[in-house]
Amino acid sequence: MDFFETIMFPFKWLVSAIMVVFHDGLSAIGMPSDNGWTWTLSIIGLVLVIRAALIPVFVKQIKAQRGMQLLQPDLKKLQDKYKGKTDQLSRQAMAQEQMGMYKKHGTNPFSACLPMLIQMPFFFALFTVLSGITSAANKGLGIGAMSHDQVVQFDQSSIFGAPLSAALLHGGATNVAVVVLSILMILAMTASQFITQKQIMAKNMSEEAMASPFMRQQKMMLYILPVVFGVGGINFPIGVLIYWTTTNLWTMAQQFFVIRRMPTPGSPAAKALAERRAAKGLPALPLTGAQKADAAAAEVAAAAALVAKSQRVQPQRKNRKRK
């Protein structure tokens, strides 16, 4: 067993165990154990378990992303401060100040990738499990928590005539059902990912965040990532495409809920929420973070201006003699 296999073994066992639990449960309520839809629902159950377990991580991601958005004005000032300075000491000083800002606000630029990074070992584990189904069935072996009989059942199962273990690029091109289903699911997978990122950028970003250099990189990724996953999808077995499409749909629905109910302060979604609450006669949501600081500063400035205006200037005579 090589190093990669050693690392992936616990993930493969956990992924296959969750699928077996759902498969046995569905079989117990009357679904055929060798039916493709039974295994398909088992894969969807795997998605639900993993994504539900990632909800606390998603909450931390949202907080970190909003912290990054609130930091954009300060980061812009820092970049202007060191603009044109390319020496090593200036670069180190800028990097140290950036890290200090991230640490102070409890955020970092990689926070948006955290849920995806956590999911990747499970995704690769499912990919290796499903890719090895046919080989294990022919050799009389099991995979992870799946017995040999279950491996054979999965290898022989299909939906709409497309075997769950078949991939478009690896022998599936001769099966019309595999070709059609793979293309439809790849399109659904990439479209849901694009829509998710697009709605975040269009509705849940403040003007300062949209104008930041970091946002320009995000706009590039908006179009690059769907293409990467779309091209890579031709290597994925049908079962993996089911997993990835389902998890993307979960992400899209999750983001829609967050944008509508808990939008980023200063974003178009936040203004829309305020309008909906006002139309229903509900009070405005309390200010948080930088909004409180801005509101307090505005109140202090207004009070100072009022005091200055109310003070009476003492007149002085032009011909007053100096002592």
Helices and strands as residue ranges (DSSP letters): H 3-28, H 36-53, H 55-81, H 88-105, G 111-113, H 114-131, H 133-139, H 148-156, E 158-159, E 162-163, G 172-174, H 176-203, H 207-210, H 213-232, G 233-235, H 238-261, H 268-279, H 290-310
